[in-house]
Amino acid sequence: MSLACLSRIHDKSIIHRDLHSGNILINDNDYYRTKIGDLGLSKSATEAEVNETYGIIPYMAPEVLQGQKYTKASDIYSFGMIMWECMTGRRPFWDRAHDTVLIIDICDGLRPPTVDIVAPEGYIELMKECWDPDQSKRPTARSIYDRKATFEFAVPSNEAIGDKSVYTPIFSTADDMFWQLEYQPSDPENPNCCLIFLTAVPNSEEAISTQFWCDRASISASLFIKSVRYSKAYHITTDDYSLRSKSWGKNFNKIMDNSSVIIGVTFENSVLESKGYNSTINTKPESKDIIETWGRELDVPEKADVLFNVKDGVVYASKSILSSRSEYFSGFLKVYIVIDVTDTSKAVFYEMLRYIYTDEVRFNLVSPIELFKVADKYLLSNLRQKARVEIFKKLSTKNAMHILFNEAWQWNDLKYDIMDFIVENFQKIQETPEYKKLSVENKGHPAGIEIFQEIVDKLLKKSLK
């Protein structure tokens, strides 16, 4: 997160001096892990004062606009403006000329409007602290980063819920970081204990990532349980959260007095500083009306003007929908047309078209690898990534080698997903019949030698860390 980066910069006694959204960098290969760039104007906080003023006016602190020295508090003011931009999708004072009049207004106390902003609890208050006209009242980057956010929930007594698990509402520690607690009254392995799990609810970027969710790794958390007569907390780490490992928990001594139980979690590095139920997000199931409506338009001969001859049947579709939703098809769908598709089954091709129609994909009906292949062929990057993630989620020590050597080796991103999984689980995988067979017979595979060499190289790198 950019706040963590700013904290580290300030901890080194460096002032950025030109902090704005254009200097927040996103690593596409690491799925939206942010960095702060353009440190060309940065200086040590201990350097002698220089009468130079740089920056983009809406992000510049009023004291800097008045000719005073840049300080860490000036960076915090800029960070507050970035917070406003993140919530509104607009740069501060986007509708104003960046001129002397705006400078005077900012120095007189003008700030971007906050009336209609929908944000997590505590966010707007923190944002206003960051752009306080008195720089001595602005928080430091470290104090923001180290703030604690506690979420606690009452669950019924064990007598009331029996052995059923209880789930809390979803809550957030940032505008794009969501969580949920699960309470199990009995630990299957220890009947004298109960279990509490902290589950990461993936955001839109995490849901299509095959890597560890790095933004969560910088957070420290403690799970706790308490009643009238008992209270206990355990620290957990959040650096191993991913699509394959979304829940981590601890067992606690079971509370036997049948009183109400409070469960909760305290985050020690959170932009929010809140407590209680007010920060929960009460979610409702997404409406399926649009999906069902458009889904019914697919494969209806009477409404179709495109016919696909796939290898085991035919599929009817609409050229207007395909053209507007797919760059691949928009290039040649001009009139009623019949297209022969001899390398794809009807079920897979239908599911691909259904995704184009509805944005929904049903991996329970077709193979993820087959959908990955057809999405790759027809340049459907979002569907391709969803299929890639689904393949990754279903990897096991028993099937990884087969998937890699059978087809996944043909696409580098998919190949390296599976190779990394094999390296992480090598002790178990090397004992599987599939691995033993392929390690002997790999020369007959078009890329067998290269694949095993890459696996060996990755194992060596891991051993040297």
Secondary structure, 3 states (H helix, E strand, C coil): CHHHHHHHHHHCCEECCCCCHHHEEEEHHHCCEEEECCCCCCEECCCCCCCCCCCCHHHCCHHHHCCCCCCHHHHHHHHHHHHHHHHHCCCCCCCCCCCHHHHHHHHCCCCCCCCCCCCCCCHHHHHHHHCCCCHHHCCCHHHHHCCCEEEEEEECCHHHHCCCCEECCEEEEECCEEEEEEEECCECCECCEEEEEEEEECCCCHHHCCCCCHHHHCCEEEEEEECCCCEEEEEEECCCCCCCCCEEEEEEECCCCCCCEEEEEEECCCCCCCECHHHEECCCCCCCHHHHHHHCCCCCHHHCCEEEEECCEEEEECHHHHHHHCHHHHCCCCCCEEEEECCCCHHHHHHHHHHHHHCCCCCCCCCHHHHHHHHHHCCCHHHHHHHHHHHHHCCCCCCHHHHHHHCHHHCHHHHHHHHHHHHHCHHHHCCCHHHHHHHHHHHHCCCHHHHHHHHHHHHHHHHHC
